[in-house]
């Protein structure tokens, strides 16, 4: 604790207080280790923890036993076992999940994330990098820069990490050769410059033996730099909260009593004081700061990084995810963006499919409207692509169903970084960064029209609806939809039938039958159906529409009660027997790829509005039953 052995007991509390004060004053550095497989990432962290005396008692006891065993048989110490906590990691000798460890020295506190090296766990590495200030990129001195080294470095740059330590490991296995180290360092510095990584420190070391980890090594007198731990203790990381106007993302709306309504969050940048004029993004509402609370104290001013509660002069509408800004420096607001995207799901990204986008505390609906290109992380070349597979990176156009306040990721990681969430599983499927708002996001506005849907429906004396028929090819969708339209027309209804085959002759003649094209096929048809319902029509849509996500997307385009999902339930065997076009036979023979029900899935509706069982009734009977079910 810093107290001398002969220090009196009366002085002990003061010594403890002094120690705690010094401890609190120490800064925190978040860093990750990454690189290719077997470059020694876990071993390096284990060595750091061991040399910094940051091991728990049971870990230290186990390592002492390991040291004794190693000395007896001439083997090395397994420092990686201090970090690889999963049983699968110990069995396979690899890192799978991100392992976080905390330790501190006299000069700094650290949180380190040990990230996996295998390509299939790249998404785990991105998770660890998302909150890091610095990255240690390990390279095996015997192998040099590898594909995964370049992949990880690209992701580091994508996620805004500007401080990198190139740790050229296993120098003991190349006889501590200076020329090898310098060649690797030069190659990496060129890569970093291409990626926009601003600060690179190159250190030769041996994680297993401790060379240049805690202290500079006698084996490499030609190296004039500092040891790794000293660099970590002294590197200056510019805080993103020290510049810019104040930004307060609202995490929670709190009402302590009937007279006070406050907005809680952490200041991302800038300072705020009582009396400051503010505006709220994205609504644009304005007010003035009346009170500021920090912890259990009321203050007149708050600085960057402080958690605060603001009270305002006016009762304006503010909710979780809104952002409070200075009135004279509001956030830009948009609903369409160009963005970088790392895809993290085993199932591919499908442009046109709806996802949830979470940015800060705000969650909105999102769709990738266009995948501009895939990026080769090794060469940064732009590759043509219609989708992204797991761990691939792309550049895309992004559409949100409502505008958000934002700043480009290069200016603010908190207001420009996002994740994509699958709407059905709630799993995180992608992580990305906003580059800029598309110009059309600010140019396009809804044009007011005086004649609305209600007026158009009134003169037709009907209730406009979308009746969406889904089922296998050959199920009888088009047959039943055609019969329903004839009966509705006989009743004086104004209708239109959108049939899958007919639409592909015109509007969708540029689309094939891949999963990506099927998603776009349904998106376009749903938009057309929405316009027809707005025109006051009863529109019948007859499409296989095999994916639940797209049928749910279509439903969300309509008002409550306007969309009816009709499942034409026909067994696959029966559908094949009815196959007048011979499509199933071609698919079975491998002559027709991506055919629904054979080599492309059909996802049965979970909760359709109406089920038509074609095995129990004829098409005419089912059509009559459906018209009767529709009522008006």
C-alpha positions, 0 to 999 in steps of 0.5 A: 500500500506504500506504507513503511514497515515502521509506520504507525497504525494511526498513519495506515488509514491515510496511506490507504486513502492516498493509495486509493486516490492514486489508483482512481487517478490512473487512466484506463486503457482498453486493448485487444490482441488479434492476429492469425492462429497460433501467433501467441495471443493468449500466451502474450496476455498470460505472460503480461498477467504473470509479469504484472503480478495480476493473477488470482491466487488459484491461477498463481498456484497452478502456474507455480506447479506448471513452472516446476513441472516445466523445469523437471521435463524441460517443457515450456510454461502454458501461459495461454491456459490463464486466458483460454477459459472454455473447455473447447479452447483448452481441448483444441488449443485455440481461442474461440470466444473473446476473453476479457481480463482486467489488470493494473500497474502503478501507472495504468488500469487495463481491460484486455480482450483476447480475440480468436484468430480463426477466420470463422470467429472473425465476428468475435474479434470484431466484438472485442475491437468495438470498444477498444482504444488500442490493438496488439496485432501479433505476427509469428516472426517465422510466417510474417504477414498472413491473410488473417493479419490483413483481415483483422487490421482492416476490421480494426481500421473499419471500427475506428482503432487508430493505435496499433502495436505490431508485436512480432512474436517468437523472435527466439525461434528465428535467432532474434534476427533484426532483418526479419523483424524490420522486413515485417515491420516495414510491410505492416507500416505500409498496410497500416498507411493504406488502411488509415491507421495513424499510430503503429509501434513495432516491437520484437518479442518472445511472449513465452520467454518474456523478451521485450514484454516487461523489460527490454531483452538482452537478446535484441540489443539492436532494438532501441524501443521500449518494452511492450508493457511500458508502451501500454502504460505510456501511450497517449490515447486521444479521448473522443469526448474532448472535442466537439459540441455536447451530445447527450443520448437519452438512455432513460426518462426518469420522473422523480416526482410530479414536478420533475422530469429528467433525461439520463445519459452520458455526455459523449462530447462537449460540456453543458451548463444550466441555461444552455439552449438545446434542441432534440434530435431527430424531432427538432424540439427546443428548450433550455437546460434548467437543472443538471444532476451528476450522481446525487449532486445538483451541479451547474455544469457537466463535462465530457464522459459524465453520467448526468440527468438533465431537467428542461424548462419545457415539457417537450416530447423526448424518449429513449434514443433521442439525442440532446444537442446545443441549439446552435449545433444540432445533429444531422438527421437522415434516413438513408446512408452509405455504410460499411458493413461486416456480416456476422451471421452464418446465413447470408445477407439478403438486400431488401430483407428487413432488419432492426438497426440499433445505434446507441439506445435507438432501434429502428427498422432497416433495409439494405437497399443496395450492396454496392460491392464486397471488399477484399480485405487483403487487397481492399479491392472492390468486388461485385456481389449480390450478398455477403457471407459470414465474416465478409465486408461490404459497402452498401446503401441503407434505408431506415423506416424513420430518420435518426440523428447521427454523425459519421463514424470517423467523427463519433464512434457512438453516433456513427456505429451500429449493429443489425439484428434479425427480426425473427431470432433477435440475433446480431447479424451485422455490425457497421459504420455510417459513412455519410447520408445519401443526398436524396435522404434530405431532398425527398419529402412526402408530397401532400395530396388532398385525395386520400385512401379513404376518399378513393375507397368511399367512391368504390363502396368497398374496404381496400385490402391486400389478400396475400396468397402463399404456398408451394408451386402447384398448390393452387394459389393462382387458380383460387385467386383468379376464382376469388377475383371473379366472384368479387367482380361479380359483387361489384368490387374493384380488384386487381390480381398480381400473379407471380408469373405475370409480374416476372414478364414485366416489372420483375423480368430482371430478377432470377431465383436466387434467395437475393432475387426472391427477396427483391421480387417480394419487396417490389410486389409488396410496394405495388400492392400497397399503392393499389390498396392506397388507390382503394382497390382490393388487390390479390397477390399470388406469389410463392413468397417462400420466406417468412421474413418477407411476408412479415415485411409485406404485412408491415406496409399495410394498416391494421386489418388491411393485410390478410395472409392466406396459406394455400396448404398443399402437401409437396407430393400433391403439388408435384402431381399437379405440376403441368409445367414439369418444373418439379421433375426438372428440379429433381433432375438437377436441371432447375436450381433454387426451386422452392420445396426441392433445393430451396426452402419454403417456410410455412406460415406460423400464424396465417390469417386464413388456411385453405386446405386443398386436400379437403376441398375443390378450388371453387369451394375454397374460393367461395369460402374465402369470399364469405370470410372476407365479408364486406 
